Amino acid sequence: MKHSLSGAELCDIALLLSSEHRDSMHIVVIAWLWVILMMAITERSLAGGVLTFVFYGLAPCGLLLWMIATQRKFNRSKRGGLRQPPAAGETSMREEEVESGDGKHAQRD
């Protein structure tokens, strides 16, 4: 019997993985891919095995990782952690302070 996860269940898993335990959750992804690999090996045809691995292993893991990365990017931008680099011809405030020559900052190399 094959069970597919609903969208709400995938979101719950993504929130779990993006919480404080996200660094120790790699083992869950590795174990999931191992189980799916074993399922793929037992398929009767090569095409069935490849499709099983792709649709039950790689696609869900890719979707989950994409959701986690999107959430991290959103959280960083909300905190102000993502700063846009200065456009061509613009100088950053730090460069302006160094160029002002007030002696408070290190010389530019």
C-alpha positions as CSV (number, residue, x, y, z in Angstrom):
1,M,0.0,0.0,0.0
2,K,1.5,3.3,-1.1
3,H,0.7,6.5,0.9
4,S,1.0,10.0,-0.5
5,L,1.4,13.0,1.7
6,S,-1.0,15.8,1.6
7,G,0.1,19.5,1.2
8,A,-0.6,20.2,4.8
9,E,1.6,17.3,5.9
10,L,4.4,18.4,3.6
11,C,4.2,21.9,5.1
12,D,4.3,20.5,8.6
13,I,7.4,18.5,7.7
14,A,9.0,21.6,6.2
15,L,8.3,23.6,9.4
16,L,9.8,20.8,11.5
17,L,12.9,20.7,9.3
18,S,13.3,24.4,9.3
19,S,13.1,24.7,13.1
20,E,16.0,24.6,15.5
21,H,16.7,20.9,14.7
22,R,17.2,21.4,11.0
23,D,20.9,20.6,11.1
24,S,20.4,17.3,12.7
25,M,17.6,16.3,10.4
26,H,19.8,15.3,7.5
27,I,19.8,11.7,8.7
28,V,16.0,11.6,8.0
29,V,16.5,12.6,4.4
30,I,19.3,10.1,3.9
31,A,17.2,7.3,5.5
32,W,14.2,8.3,3.3
33,L,16.3,8.1,0.2
34,W,17.8,4.8,1.3
35,V,14.3,3.3,1.7
36,I,13.2,4.6,-1.6
37,L,16.3,3.2,-3.3
38,M,15.5,-0.2,-1.8
39,M,12.0,0.1,-3.2
40,A,13.3,1.1,-6.6
41,I,15.7,-1.9,-6.7
42,T,12.8,-4.3,-6.1
43,E,10.7,-3.0,-9.0
44,R,10.2,-5.4,-11.9
45,S,11.6,-3.1,-14.6
46,L,14.4,-0.6,-14.8
47,A,12.0,2.1,-15.9
48,G,9.7,1.3,-12.9
49,G,12.7,1.5,-10.6
50,V,13.9,4.8,-12.0
51,L,10.4,6.3,-11.8
52,T,9.9,5.1,-8.3
53,F,13.2,6.7,-7.2
54,V,12.5,9.9,-8.9
55,F,8.8,10.4,-7.9
56,Y,9.0,8.9,-4.4
57,G,12.5,10.0,-3.5
58,L,14.1,12.9,-5.4
59,A,10.9,14.9,-6.2
60,P,9.6,15.0,-2.5
61,C,13.1,15.8,-1.2
62,G,13.6,18.5,-3.8
63,L,10.3,20.0,-3.0
64,L,11.0,19.9,0.7
65,L,14.4,21.5,0.3
66,W,13.0,24.2,-1.9
67,M,10.3,25.0,0.7
68,I,12.9,25.2,3.4
69,A,15.2,27.4,1.4
70,T,12.3,29.7,0.5
71,Q,11.3,30.0,4.1
72,R,14.9,30.7,5.2
73,K,15.3,33.4,2.5
74,F,12.0,35.0,3.6
75,N,13.0,35.0,7.2
76,R,16.4,36.5,6.4
77,S,14.9,39.2,4.2
78,K,12.4,39.9,7.0
79,R,15.2,40.4,9.5
80,G,17.2,42.5,7.0
81,G,19.8,39.9,6.5
82,L,19.7,40.0,2.7
83,R,21.2,43.3,1.5
84,Q,21.3,44.1,-2.1
85,P,24.8,44.8,-3.4
86,P,25.4,48.4,-4.6
87,A,24.6,49.0,-8.3
88,A,27.4,49.8,-10.7
89,G,28.7,53.3,-10.0
90,E,27.3,53.5,-6.5
91,T,29.5,53.2,-3.4
92,S,28.5,51.7,-0.1
93,M,28.4,53.7,3.0
94,R,31.5,51.9,4.3
95,E,33.5,52.9,1.2
96,E,32.4,56.5,1.6
97,E,33.6,56.5,5.2
98,V,37.0,55.1,4.2
99,E,37.3,57.5,1.3
100,S,36.4,60.5,3.5
101,G,39.8,60.3,5.2
102,D,38.7,60.9,8.7
103,G,41.3,58.5,10.0
104,K,38.8,56.3,11.9
105,H,38.9,53.5,9.5
106,A,41.6,51.4,7.9
107,Q,43.2,52.6,4.7
108,R,41.8,51.2,1.4
109,D,44.2,48.6,-0.2
